[in-house]
Amino acid sequence: MAERVRVKTMMPPGHVRTPAYLRGKTGTIERPLGPFANPEQLAYGLPADKQPLYRVRFSMAELWGEAAECPTDTLDAEIYGHWLEKV
């Protein structure tokens, strides 16, 4: 069974790689992609910790609710682990 995760609702200032429309939404990990240097630190020339990157799948119903044209269609997004929490 795929692991369900929620995107944290953090709103830090500056460069972030997680779209605002995904924050607070629940999806499933489609697959892990491996550890990569954190681009949120790299953007400011800081030493970058390696963070796990995941491909997370969201249903259109989860993202857009009743406004979803095709509620069962999906969107995949690559999101770093520090943005995710287990559901």
Phi and psi in degrees as a GROMACS rama.xvg file:
@    title "Ramachandran Plot"
@    xaxis  label "Phi"
@    yaxis  label "Psi"
@TYPE xy
-70.9803  142.612  ALA-2
-78.0669  129.712  GLU-3
-89.3913  137.229  ARG-4
-137.008  156.909  VAL-5
-118.402  139.187  ARG-6
-79.5915  128.975  VAL-7
-62.4234  153.112  LYS-8
-95.4415  22.4811  THR-9
-57.8793  147.872  MET-10
-131.968  62.6792  MET-11
-70.3843  150.689  PRO-12
-73.8441  159.756  PRO-13
91.046  -157.498  GLY-14
-77.3913  118.572  HIS-15
-131.797  155.678  VAL-16
-108.048  8.3855  ARG-17
-111.569  116.94  THR-18
-59.9976  139.708  PRO-19
-59.3503  -33.813  ALA-20
-70.0018  -11.8383  TYR-21
-94.0066  -16.5489  LEU-22
-65.8315  130.643  ARG-23
86.7572  -4.93924  GLY-24
-92.1464  153.59  LYS-25
-108.541  135.804  THR-26
-144.159  -171.007  GLY-27
-122.529  143.919  THR-28
-71.2314  117.827  ILE-29
-78.4815  -41.3608  GLU-30
-173.4  151.605  ARG-31
-78.4886  146.953  PRO-32
-111.058  -7.64337  LEU-33
109.133  174.413  GLY-34
-87.5095  139.881  PRO-35
-139.755  154.817  PHE-36
-60.8221  136.363  ALA-37
-66.5226  111.761  ASN-38
-66.5546  -20.7831  PRO-39
-70.2282  -26.1218  GLU-40
-87.8137  -41.2662  GLN-41
-58.5181  -34.9425  LEU-42
-59.6259  -24.4284  ALA-43
-109.495  13.3012  TYR-44
71.0734  20.8184  GLY-45
-88.9726  157.139  LEU-46
-60.7626  131.583  PRO-47
-104.932  121.622  ALA-48
-70.4213  146.679  ASP-49
-78.221  132.022  LYS-50
-123.16  143.808  GLN-51
-70.2214  138.661  PRO-52
-111.769  136.116  LEU-53
-126.346  147.776  TYR-54
-93.673  119.509  ARG-55
-113.744  133.643  VAL-56
-105.46  129.905  ARG-57
-120.201  142.47  PHE-58
-83.5317  152.379  SER-59
-62.9065  -32.2719  MET-60
-61.9922  -40.2389  ALA-61
-66.2132  -40.482  GLU-62
-76.3894  -42.4231  LEU-63
-118.725  -0.725902  TRP-64
59.0486  -137.444  GLY-65
-64.913  -19.7795  GLU-66
-79.5271  -6.66395  ALA-67
-66.8921  123.265  ALA-68
-66.3264  -43.5288  GLU-69
-127.036  87.3934  CYS-70
-56.7355  -26.7243  PRO-71
-89.1119  -8.54552  THR-72
-64.01  161.244  ASP-73
-129.207  161.33  THR-74
-128.735  132.572  LEU-75
-105.985  136.638  ASP-76
-134.71  143.778  ALA-77
-94.8505  118.268  GLU-78
-131.088  135.138  ILE-79
-72.4095  147.422  TYR-80
-57.5618  -31.1985  GLY-81
-70.3902  -7.9592  HIS-82
-94.8818  -6.24136  TRP-83
-111.429  146.54  LEU-84
-132.632  144.252  GLU-85
-66.7068  145.86  LYS-86
